[in-house]
Amino acid sequence: WAPFDSREDWELAKWLIGSGLTQKKRDEFLKLSKIRNCAAAPWPNNLNFLKKIDKLPKGPEWQCERIRVEDTVEVDAVTGETEKATEVLELWKRDPTKCIRDLMGNPLYRSSMRYRPERQYRDAEHTNRIYDEMWTSDWWWDIQKELPSGATVAPLILASDKTQLTNFSGNRAAWPVYLTLGNISKTVRRQTKKHATVLIGYLPIPKLAHITNPEQRSIEMWRIFHDSMAKLLEPLVEAGQHGMDVTCADREIRRVFPILASYVADFPEQCLIAGIKNTNCPICHVSPEDRGEGMTKETRQTRDAVYVLQQWWEKHESAAAEHLGYKKIWPFWATLPHQNIFECFTPDILHQLHKGNFKDHLVKWCLKLAPEKHIDQRFQAMTSFHGLRHFAAGISKVKQWSGTEYKNMEKTFLSVIDGIVPSKAVKATQALLDFMYLARFPIHTDESLRRMELALQDYHELKPIFMDLEACDSFEIPKLHAISHYIAMIRLKGTADGYNTESPERLHIDFAKLAYRASNKVQPIKQMTLWLQRQEAVNKQEAYLSWIEEVREQRKHQRRAAEMGLEVLHEEDNPLPHPSTAIISRPGNPRHALTTTPSSNLSISAAATTHKIPDLLPAIRQYIALIVSPRLPNLVAADHQISIWHRTRVTVSLPTTILYDDDNDKPDVIASHPALPKTKWKEGKKERYDTCLLYRFPDEEGLERYQVARVRLIFTLPRHLHCIYPPIPLAYVELYQPFRTQPHKDTGMWVIRPQIVQGKQVAEIVPLGSIHMACHLAPQFGSTTNSSWTTDNVFDRCSSFYFNTYSSLRMFSFVDHFSVTDPA
């Protein structure tokens, strides 16, 4: 526990640092009579506490480098008198090579680190390649050939984004630069608590008030950015050329070459990094007027860019550079070895897909083709689904949009516009949504990338309908062109979910906003770096203690095994299995989780009344007769008590052939309850009966094995029957017609209708375990808009629904799997 005296002291110190208390509040806490008299804290005040924290092992030291910006300013227009105007900027930085050593040497990442590229395949013939992590892609293989034999690549993933520190006043901003490694799995990189992404610098944000010419001010700001980045990344030049010896997480010493592989940024910052005008593509040489046609041109190359810029700077030959869209700045990446900066720009799902192509363009075009009030009414009447945001006032009243709102609108937008915009516009929307969902796949293959390419081709073929109907003026949209590079990027660097700009935006909270709030707002960056260094020291100590605990447990296990005469395999003797080259499909095996105690205990007659199931008693008797014994149905009476649950969590186990990684996914939640009144401890809830997929027809193929049902009651049989039938949870469900028709021609979704026999919807009781996963039924509104429809009555008033393929990425992957693998 050193430098602390005990575990208790360490836990208190960790809480004081991580609690968000200001230094003043910590001082007040440590001086409380209760704390001092009981000797609860070993430090008399905050100053002594911080001195103890500063004894912990630290990360790389922070340095401040001042940058002087000088310019000649005219002070008198009559006499032509001028003077020098100076602005002093601060670049806060730390050595990125030391940060790389810390990341590669962290034993907590041992099981999630890779040091060499791999090729994985979906089939035994090695014809359908898998693209997942960076080490499964082409770039690592290509760069490995340029390095000496035995070299280990450390693919650097940088991210930078300017962020506001103040909310209402003060106009304070910071420009953090983050670093992580492609050697670490994307699952770990995405988790902020794993600390696999580190802050390596704060870039200066100049005011340049003395420069009145807007064009000159823009060029000067670009120059300051590149000069600052060159100073920040300077240690990587030598390390990338000659390598550096690093003790890795598995305690092996390797010759590591840190090479820039990816730079996560939005489009304006991509242009800034590339030194390209915003009218040009920062990746390829496509002309501005061709950006809406879905075509890509030859990828830009670092060596070519450096050559034309040298001609501009040294020989004043600007024609070639200006024709290619470059600005007259000397880029920071000119000296970085073994990289092509133009191939470092990976897909930006948040800004290019969710916000750009979908919300800013497609939704805007559709709103010009259909009345806004009709679209709002349909969103208001949308059926509920766990995890789906209900736009109670429609989408026109949303004031502030975020990635969450974009994704929730995408889930139901296709069913909302069907019938009120032209058929061709609906098909174009479906093509774009298919591309967006495929682009978000956490695992890709050559086959899925071909489907992704076909979806994009369909969208480009269908999108002229919006111009024909005067919904838009032009398709020369940078973000529309950017998605044309996605397939090549995924082959080159791995799937897009490893480079989403949502991750650095989340990091702004920890590395900028919280750090700023902990300062006294005077010279905040200096205080922020000190605060972050202490936070990092506590995180490193916690990681060390976790590793020690793990080692102790392993040694304890080894001693016990040795005493029993068993041979123990060390971790290095039992490496992780290589992904299978031939994966066999198998049906999922979902697990259901109910709370230990039921939500209520009611008589069968009361439950039938509360849940509006008049034939509950006959259904229970029929189930007992079929499953238990035909002689026992009369053992159940209307006054017998049953235990009822209002929701179940379904941990979905998808077939292994589905291109979906659900390690970090939450279980599906299926709710089934009447309107619940508000109590002293709980908020009231509206009536809700969710829909699900039942595994019903094992002899069928694909999606036809399943049937949609609406869960009306989750219960167990009366207690007196448990001696002959165990208390297995059951579900009373209302059934919908099986999947026996083709999908709808415009939306591509199946139309689902209630299964009616003799004027009544078919219902039955099934074991809860037959529920495979939750699903969403979106109303098929048709060409009319029924203002009387609400979320509460839509199931009663609507006669047909869409089986919503877009309700979640997991559901889309599930349906896409069957549409590809089944002969139909």
N, C-alpha and C positions, 0 to 999 in steps of 0.2 A: 504493500500500500504506500510505500515511500513516494514522495516525501511526507505523507500523512502517517499518523501514528497507528491508525486502526481503520478497519472497514467502515465503521460508523462515521469517522471524520471524513473519509473520502466520499461517502454517500451524501453527507451534508454539503460538502464543497460542490459536488456535482449538481445538487439541487439549487444551490445559491447562484451558480453560474448560469444554469439553464432555465431558471424560473422567470426570466424577463424582468427582474427587479432592477431598478436603477441603482447606481452606487450609493446615492443618498438613502434609498429605502433599505439597502443591505446594511448600511451603517446603523440605521435606526433599529433594525431587527437584531443585530448583534449586541446592541446596548440595552435591549429590553431587560428589565429586572429578572423576569422569569428565566431568560436564557443565561444571564450572567450568574445568578445565584445558584442555579442548578448545574452550572458548569456544562451546559448543553453544547456550547460551542468553544473550541479551543483558541479562538481568536477574539481579542477584545474589540476590534473594530474592523472596518472594511479594508483599511490600509494594510494591516497585518495579514488579513485573509488573501489579498491580492499578491502580497509578497510570497506567500506560500504557493499560490497558483503559478507564479512566475518561475518557481523552481522545477516545475514539470518539464519534461522534454518537449521542445518546441519544433515546429515546422521551419521551413526556410525563412530567414529574416526578411523583413520589409525594408525597402530603400526608397527614398524620394529623390528623383532627379528633376531639376528645374530646367524648363525650356523657355528661352527668351524669344519672343516674337517681336521683331522690330519692323517699322514701316515709316516711310517719309510721308508726312501729312502737311498739306498746304494750310497755312494759318491766315494768310492775307491774299485775297484774290487780286488786289490792285498791285501790290508790290511783288507778288510771287514768292513771298517769304515762306519757308518751310521749316519744319522741325521734326525730330525723331520721336515717334510714339512707340512705347514699349509696353508689352503685356507679358507678365511672368506666369507661366503655367507649371503645374506640378504633375509629374508622372510617378505614380506609386507602383512599384513592381517588386517581384522577387524571382529568383533564379528558377526558370522552368525545369532545368535538368534535375535540380534537387527535388522538385515536386514529383517528377517522373520516378526518381529513385524511391521516394516514399510510397507511391502508388504500386509500383512493381514489387516492392519488398514487403507489402502488407500481408501478413499470413492469413488474414481473414478473407482475402480474395483468392486463396490458393485453389479452391475447387472451381472457381469461375474464371480462371486465367488460361489463356492459350498463348503459345510462343511460336507457333508455326502455322502456315495455312493448311486447310483441309479441303478435299473435294468430297461432297456427300451426294448420294443419288437416291432416287425414289424407287428404282427398279434394279433388278439383278443384272440387266444388260448395260447399265450405266448410260442410258440414253436420256433420262429425265433428271437433270441436276437440281439439287436443292440450294437455295440462297437464303441464308438466315443471318448469322452473325458476320462481322466483317471478315473473320478468318475463313469463311466459306466462299468468298467472292473472288473476282478476278484480280483486283488491284494488288492484293497481298502477294499473289503468285507472281505477278509481273515485277513488283518491286524487289522481291526476293532474288530475282535473276540479276539485278544490278549490283547486289552487295556481295562481299566476299563470302566464301563457303563457311558455314557455321554461324553466320551473323543472325541475330534476332531482331526483328522489326518491332518497334514500339510505335504503332500508328497513332498520331496525335489527333485528337478531336477538339478543336477550339470552338468557342461560342462567345459572341459579344453582342450586347444590346444596350442601348441607352435607356435608363429608367428614371422616373421621377421619384424623388425622396420625400417631398412635401405634398400634402394633399390639397390644401386650400390656399396657402400663402407661402411666400419665401422663394418659390421657383428654384429650389435646389434639385440638382440632378447628379447622377453618377453613371459611369460608363464601365461596368465590370467586364473583365475578360476571364473566361473559364477554360479549364483544361481537363480532359480525361483521356483514357487510353482505349483503343480498339481491342487490346488484349483482354479487357474485362468484359464479361457478358453484358448485353444491353439490359437484361433484367436487373442486374446489380447497379448499373450506371443510372437507371431511372429512379432508384430509391434514394431519396435525399438523406435518409438516416444511415445509409451505408457509407456516405462521404467519399464516393468514388469519383466525384467531380470536385476540383479544387479551384480556388480563385488565385490567379497569378498576377493580376494587376488592375488598377483603375486608370483608365485613359483620361487625359485632360479634356475638359469641355471649354474651348475658348469662346470669349464674347466677341472679340475683334471689333469693338465699337468704333475704333479709329479708322477702320476701312469702310468707306462709304459706297464703293463700287460693289454691287451684289455679286457680279461674276468673279471679281478679284477675291472677295470674301469667301466665296464657295471654294475656289482653288486653294486658298490658304488653309481652310479647314481640312480639306482633303490631304494637303501636304503635312499638316500637323498630325493627322491620324496615322499616316504611313510612317512618318519619322518616329512617332511614339511606339508603334508596333515593332519597328526595326530595332529600337533600343530594348524593348521588352523581350523579343525573341532572339536577340543576338547570341546567347549561349548555345542555341540550337544549331548554329551554322557549323561550328567545330564538331559538336557531338554527332550531327547528322553525316558529316563527311568521314570521320574516323572512328565513330562509335565510342562507347564508354562502358566500363565494367560495372555491372549492376548485380547485387545480390537479390534474387527474385523471391517470390512468395514461397516457392518450394525449396528454398535455401540453396539453390544452384546459382553459381556465378556465370553470367552470360555477357557476351559482347553485344550490347544493345545499340541500335541505331534509331534515334527518335526522328521520325519523318512526318511532316504534316500530311494527313490523309483526308481530313474533312473539316470544313468550317461551317458551323451552323449559324445561319443568319437569315433575316428576311430580305426581300428583293432590294430595297434601297441600300441596305448595308452590303449586300452581295456586290452591287455596282460600285460602292465605295471601296470595298476590298479589292475588287478586280481593277479599279481605276478606269471604269467604263461609264460612258454617259448612260443615263436612265432610259434613253430611247433605244439602246442596243441590248442584246442578250449577253449576260456575263459568262455564258458557257460556250456558245457557238457563234459562227460568223453570219447568221441569218440576217437579212436586211429588215429594217423596221416595218416595211409595208407587207412583208410575208409572215409576220409573227402569228397571224390568225389562221393560217392554213394547215397547221399541224405538221409542218415539215421542219426538219433540223438540218443544219449544215455542218461542215467540218468543225470539230472541236478546237477551240483556241489552245495554243501551246505557250508555255512560259518562255521558252527560248525565243520564239518568234516575237512575242510581246516585248521582251527585253531588247531585242535587236532594233525594232522600229522606234522604241523610246530612246535608245542610245543615238540613233540617227537624228532624232528630234533635238535632244539635248546637246549633242556634240557638233552636228553639222547643220542644225536648224532646218532639217528636212522634215516637214510636218505633214505632208500630204498623205503618206501611207498611214500614219498613226491616227490622223483625224478621220480618214476614210473608214478605219476599223473601229472608230468610236472611243479611242483612248483619250484621257486627259493628261495634261503635261505635269505629271508628278512622278517621282521616282519611287516605285512600289517597294514595300517592305519584303515581299516574297522574292525579289530578284536574286538574292544571295542564298536563299534556303535550298539545300540540296535535295535531289531526288523527288521533287514534287512538281505537279502541274496544278497551279492554284485554280484553274478554270474547271478542273475535274473534282475539286474539293467541295463544290456546292451541291449538297445533297437535298433531297425533296423536303420542302417545307409544307407539311400537311396542314398546319393551322392557318397560315396566311395565304397559301396558294390555292388550297382546295376548299376548306371550310369557309373561310372569310372571302377569298377572292372569287374563284370561279362559281361557287355556289351562292353565297349571300349577296355579294356586291354585284353580280351579273345575272345569273340564272333566275334568282328569285325576283330581282328587279324587272327582268323581261316578262316573267309570268304575271307579275302584278299589273303590267300594262295590258295584258291580254284578258284579264278577268277582274271583275270588281273587287276592290279590297275588302269590302264588307262581307262578300260571300266567302272569301278565303278565311277571314277572321271567324265567321260563324262555323266553318268546318273545323277549324282548330279548336274552337270552344266545345264542339260536340264530340271530339275525338275520344275513343274509349281509353280507359286507364290501363296502365301496364307498369310493373315495377321498374323504376329507373327512368321512366319516360316523363319528362316535364310536361305538365298540362298548361297550355297557354290559355288561361281562363279569360283573358281579354283579347285574345287573338295575337297576331305578331306585329300589328301596326302600332300597338301601344308599348312595346318593349323599348325602353330608353337606352339601355346599355347592353351591348351584346358581348358575349365571351364565347370561348370554344365550346362550353357546355351547351349554350343556347343554340349554336350552329348545329351541333350534332343531334340535338333533340328535334330540331325542325326537319333535318334530313330524314329522320326515321319515319315521318308520316307525310312528308310533302307530296310524294307521288300520288298517294290516295286522295289528298286534299285537292289537287288540281285536276284530277281525272274527271272529264265530263264538262269542265267549264273553260278549258283551253283546248285548242285544236289537237287532234289526235297525234299529229307529227311532233308537236311541241312536247306532248307527254312522253313519246318515244325518245326524244332527245334528252329529256330529263332523266328517264330511266337509264340511258346509255352513260350519262355523266355520273349518276349515282353508282352504277355498277363499277365504273372506273375508280371512283373515290373509295368504295369499299374494298375493291381488290388492291388498291394502292396501300391500304392500311393493314393488309395481311402481315402477320408477324413471321410467316414462313412462305417462301415462294418457290416455285419450280419452273422449269422451262415451259410447261403446259399452262400454268396459271399466268405467266407473263405473256404468253400468246393470247390468252383470253383478255387480259388487260389491254393489249394492243388492239384487239378487235373492238372492244368497247370504246376506245378512244377514236378509232376510225369511224364507228357508227355515229358518235357524237358530232364529229366534224362534218359528216355527210348530212346529218339532220339539222344542224344548228342554223342553216340559212333561213329556216322558217321564221325565226325571230326577226331577221332583217326584212323578209318579205312582208311581214305584218307590221313593220315599222316599230317593233319593240326595242330595237337597238340600231345604232348608226354604223358601227364598225366592229370588226373582230380583231383589230390590231391591239391586242391586250397582252402586256408582258406576262401576266400570270397564266393566261391561256397557252402561250407558247411554252412557258416553263414546264408544264406537265408533260410536254412531248419528250422531255429528257428523262422522265422517271424510270422507264424500263431499262435504259442503258445505265442509269445510276445504280439501280438495284443490282444489276449484274456486276457492276464495278465495285460497289462498297457494301452490299448487303441491304436488307429490308429497311424501309423508310422509318419504321417505328423506333429505330435506334438513333435517329437524328432529328427528332421533332423539336421545333422551337418552343414548345410548351415547357420542356425541361428547364432551359435557362430562365424562362420567365418565372417559373416556380422558385428557382434558386435566388432570384432577386430578393425574395422575402428574407432569406437567411443571411445573404452576403451583402445586402445593401440596406433594405428598409429597417430591419431589426437593429442592425449595427448603427444606423443613423439615429434611431430613437434612443439608443444607449449613450449617445454623445450629448454634449451640452450645446451643440449646434454651432460652436465656434471652431473654425478649422476642423470640420467634421471628419474629413478623410483620414487625417492622422490618428484621431481617436478611434475611428472605425477599424483601421488596420490593427491597432493594439487590442481592441475588443475581440476581433476575429482570431488573432493569434492566441488569445487565452481560450477562446472556445475550441480552437483546433487542438490545443494542448490537452484539454479535458477529453476531447474525442479520441486522441491518440492513446491516452492513459486507459480509457474505457476499452478500446480495441485490444490493448495489451493484456488487460485483466481478463477479457473474454477468451483470448487465445490461451492464457495460462490455465484457465478453468478447463478448457477443452483438452489441453495437454495432460492435465492431472487426471481427467476422466479416462483418457486413453491409457495412461500408465496404470491406473487402478484396474481397468479391464484386462490389461496384459498380465498384471500380477495374478489376478484371479484365474485367468485362463492357464497361466503357467502352473499354478498350484493344482489345477485339475488335469494337467498333462496335455493340454490342447495347444495346437500350433496357431499363432496369431499372425495374420497378414498385415503388414504395414500398409499405409495408404499408397506409398509409391509402388508397392508390389501388386496393388489391386487398382489399376487406373480406371478412369471412367470408361464405360463401354462406348465404342464408336457407334454412331447412328447406323441403324440397320440399312442395308442396301435394298432389301426386299421386304416391304411392310405389308402385312396382311390385314384386311379390314375385319373388324369384329364389332358387334353391336355394343353400344354403351351400357354401362351399368350404373345408373344414377343412385345416389344415396340421399335419403330424406332425413331431415332433422326437425323434430318437433320439440317444443318445450316440455320439460318433465311434467309439469302440472298442466292440465287442460285449461282452456280459457273459460269454460263453463261446463256445468253438468245440468242437463235438462231431460225431461221426459221426452219420449219419442213424439208425442202429440204436440208438446210445446216447441220442440225443435222444428217440427213440420210447419207450425204456424209462423215462427220467427223467421225461418229461412224461406218461406213461401214454397214448401214442397208438400203438396197435399197427399201425394202417394208415397211418402217416406216409409210408412209401416209396411205396405205391400211389397215395396222394393227390398226392404230388409228381409222379409220372410222369403221372398223369391231367391235372394242371395244365399240364405241359409239352406234352402231346399236344394240348390244347385251345387253348392260348394261343400256343405257340411253333411247334411242328410235330408232326404225328402220327408222324413218322419218328424223333423224337429221344428218346422216353422211356427207351429202354434205355441212354442215356448216363449215367444216374444209378444208382448202386449203393449198397447199405446202408453200405459203409465210407467213402463220400465225406463230407468235412467240410462242415458248414454253420455260419454265424455266427448266434448267437442273442442276442436282447436280452430283458431281463426287464421292460421297461416302455416305454411311449411316452407322450409328451405331445401332446394334441390341442388345437390352438387352434381353437375352434369359431367358424365364421362363420355366424351365424343370418340367415335372411331379413330384409330390412329392414322388413317389415310386423310383425315381432314386437315387442311393447312391452317391450323389454329393452335396457339399455345396458351392454354388457360391456367398456367401456373399462378398468375397473379389475379385471376378473375374471381369475382365474388359469386356466391351461389345464386341461382334463380330463386325468387321469392314468389310464391303463389298465395294470394290472400283469398279468403272465403268467409265473409261475415256480413250480417245485416248492418243497418245504420246503428252505430254505437254512440250512446249518449256521453256527454262530457261529465267527467267526475272530478273529484278534488285533485287527483294525481295525474289523470290522463286527459288529453284533448279528445273531443268527439271525432268520430270518423263517419264518412259517408258509406252507404252500402257499396260493397265491392265483391264481385265474384269473377276471378281471373280465369283465363283460358290456358290450356296446356295441350301438349302432344301426348297421346297415349300410344304405347307400343302394343299394337292390336293384331297385326296380320303378319306373323313371322315368315309365312310362305311367299309373300309378295316381294317385289323388288323396290329398292330406293325409298322415296318418300311415301309410297303407297303402303308401306308397312305400318304407318302411323295414322292416327285419326285425331282430329281436333275435338276437344271437349271443354265444357265450362264447369268448373268445380263449384258446386253449390253447398257442399257440407263435407267436413273432415271429421271423422268420429271413430270410435271403437264400439263394438257390440256391447250389450248390457253385461254387467259383471258376472251374473250367474251363468253365462255361457262360456266364460273363460276356461272352465275346466275341460270343455270339449273343443273349443276353438280359441287359440291364443289371442291376446289383445293386439292383433295386428291392425294398424291404422287403415281405415277404409275411406273412400271418397264417393260421394253421390255426385254423378256427373251428368250433364246434358250433352248429348252427342250431336256432332255436325257431320255432314256427308263426307265420305272418304275421298281421298285424292284419286279420282278416276278420270278427270278431264284434263285438258291442256291448259297451260297458263293463259291469262288474258292477253290479247294480241298487243295492246298498247302498254300496259304496265309491267307485263311479264310476271305478275303475281297470280296465284290461284284464287279463284272465286269460291268462297265457302258459304254454304247455306245450311240452316238447321235440318237435321234428319227428321222428317215428319212422317208419322204413321197414324192414319185415321184422325187427321187434324190436330195431332198432339206431338210435341217434340219428344223423341226417344230419350229416355234416361235410364241409367242403371247404376249399380254399385260395383266399384272395382277396387282392388287393393291399391293403396297409395303408391306402392312400389312400381306399378305399371305406368305411372306418370314419368315420362322421359325427360321433359324440360318444359319450361314456360314458353308460351307463344303469344303473339298479339294479333288480334283481329281488328283491322281498321274498317270502318263503314265504307261500303261502296255507295257513295253519295249519288252518282249518276250525273245527269245534266241539270238537275234541280237542286236548289238549296232549301232545306227545311229548317226554318228559323226556330221551330218548336223543338227540334232535337237538342238534347243535352247529354252530357256524359252519363247522367243517371238513367235516362230512358232510352238511349240509343239501341240497346240490345232488344228492347221490346218493340221498337218502331222500325228498325231496319231489317230487311229480309235477306240481305246478302252482304257478305264481308270479304275483304281481301285478307288472305293469309300473308301477314306483313313480313316479307323477306328482310326488310331493312330495320327491323325493330332493335337489332343489336348486331355487332360484328360476328358474334358467335353464331347467331341464327343465319346470317348471310353465308358464312362459311359452311354451315351444315347443309343448307339448300344447294349451294354452289357445288358441293361435293357430289350430291346425287345427280345434278344436271350434267356433270362431266362423266361420272363413272357408269351411269346406267345407259344401256343401249337405247332406251326411249329418248 
